[in-house]
Structures are given as C-alpha cells and as structure tokens.
C-alpha cells in the first residue's frame, strides 16, 4: 500500500520514524483494529441519542481504517455528513474503499489543514500516540462544538507491577504516553476543555496472563466500585465528552 506522505506535520516531529507513517504499525496491526469498531460506533450513537445531540457534521481525527465512521453513518440521520483524517497511508487506503457522497477520507495531518467548524469531533485513542499531546489536544479545541475523546488507561496497580507493561504498549501499539483517569482528564482541562461527562468501557482484549486470571475479579470489582476497579486493574477505555 503506497500513498503520498503529507508534506507537513504538526502532530509528528519525525515523520520517517513514526510507526504509523513508515508502515511498522500496519505490519503489527494489519486490521487497524476494525474489529473494535462496532462497539465504538454503537456506543457513540447511543451516547448521542441519550444526550439529545444531533450533529450534522462529524469528523474523526485519526480515523484509521474508517470503520467507525462507516458504521456510524448507517445509524445517523441521512443529512449527516462525515469526514475522516489520518496520517497513515495504509489506513486511509483501507478507508477510501468505504467512501460515498456523505463520507470522505483524506491522508492529512488535521492540524495542518483548514476545514469548516464541525458539530462533533472524535479523537478515539489518538492522543496516546502524539508526541506533543497537549499541543495536539489544544489545537482541536476550536475545530468543533462538541469533542469526544477516548483514552487507553494503561496506568494501574497491576501494570505497575509488570516490568514490561508500558514498553509492550509502546512496541505493539505505539503508545508514547500512558494515562489513568486523572491524568487524562487533567490533560484535557490543561488544554482548555470543559469536561462535560466521562464513562468507562471494559477491556475488549486480554493483554497478559495476569489480566486473564483477574478477569472474573475485575468484573465483580467494576460492578461494585468502577473507579477502584479501573485503578487496580487498568485496561479500560476512558470516554470523555468535552467542550
């Protein structure tokens, strides 16, 4: 898969060393995680319905293979339009096959292009990968009315006990930063956001033997005390609505 590399970057200091651009991420994750897209699209749609938010323009920054937008389009009103941007050529090549008159994708660094202001902006597990993550978050703030972020919560008691927990996340998923609930929310607040609401999503995959053994305990603990379970076991996703 080959596509021209964007000439300028805001979110990447050294494009040729970035795993998303040089093809290393695609080699390790050839599906670009589309298997997780159905629950993401379903949750986002249900969330918008509960909040009585009916955006007419939606953008996914770091859209990957575009599956979340493609699935979300099927659930939204027929006059809603969708855009997806990513710096990874293999991902956008996969996404392009899903384009239609209301759904478009582009190989671009969102911080370097001009767009109209959107109603709803998504950045799903993207900030973890960006070197200047606070600057990146700050740059998104004025680009849409509502912003929806997700973070992988890598920091927990059990991850701190595992010697290679964080380096494994860097090697396999190119996480440059690791968050818990408090640091993720503090990052957005520092970047100027107002936190409107946040939720947790349980892990979709098991990434260690310890996590496998802890799965039943994790489930019971989360039902009793979600905040404590997240701090102890990690692996959850934090979903944040902000303005």
C-alpha positions, 0 to 999 in steps of 0.5 A: 500500500503506497500513498503520498506522505503529507508534506507537513506535520504538526502532530509528528516531529519525525515523520520517517520514524513514526510507526504509523507513517513508515508502515511498522504499525500496519505490519503489527496491526494489519486490521487497524483494529476494525474489529473494535469498531462496532462497539465504538460506533454503537456506543457513540450513537447511543451516547448521542441519542441519550444526550439529545445531540444531533450533529450534522457534521462529524469528523474523526481525527485519526480515523484509521481504517474508517470503520467507525465512521462507516458504521456510524453513518448507517445509524445517523440521520441521512443529512449527516455528513462525515469526514475522516483524517489520518496520517497513515497511508495504509489506513486511509487506503483501507478507508477510501474503499468505504467512501460515498457522497456523505463520507470522505477520507483524506491522508492529512495531518488535521492540524495542518489543514483548514476545514469548516467548524464541525458539530462533533469531533472524535479523537478515539485513542489518538492522543496516546500516540502524539508526541506533543499531546497537549499541543495536539489536544489544544489545537482541536479545541476550536475545530468543533462544538462538541469533542469526544475523546477516548483514552487507553488507561494503561496506568494501574496497580497491576501494570505497575507491577509488570516490568514490561507493561508500558514498553509492550504498549509502546512496541505493539501499539505505539503508545508514547504516553500512558494515562489513568483517569486523572491524568487524562482528564487533567490533560484535557482541562490543561488544554482548555476543555470543559469536561462535560461527562466521562464513562468507562468501557471494559477491556475488549482484549486480554493483554497478559496472563495476569489480566486473564486470571483477574478477569472474573475479579475485575468484573465483580470489582467494576460492578461494585466500585468502577473507579477502584476497579479501573485503578487496580486493574487498568485496561479500560477505555476512558470516554470523555465528552468535552467542550 
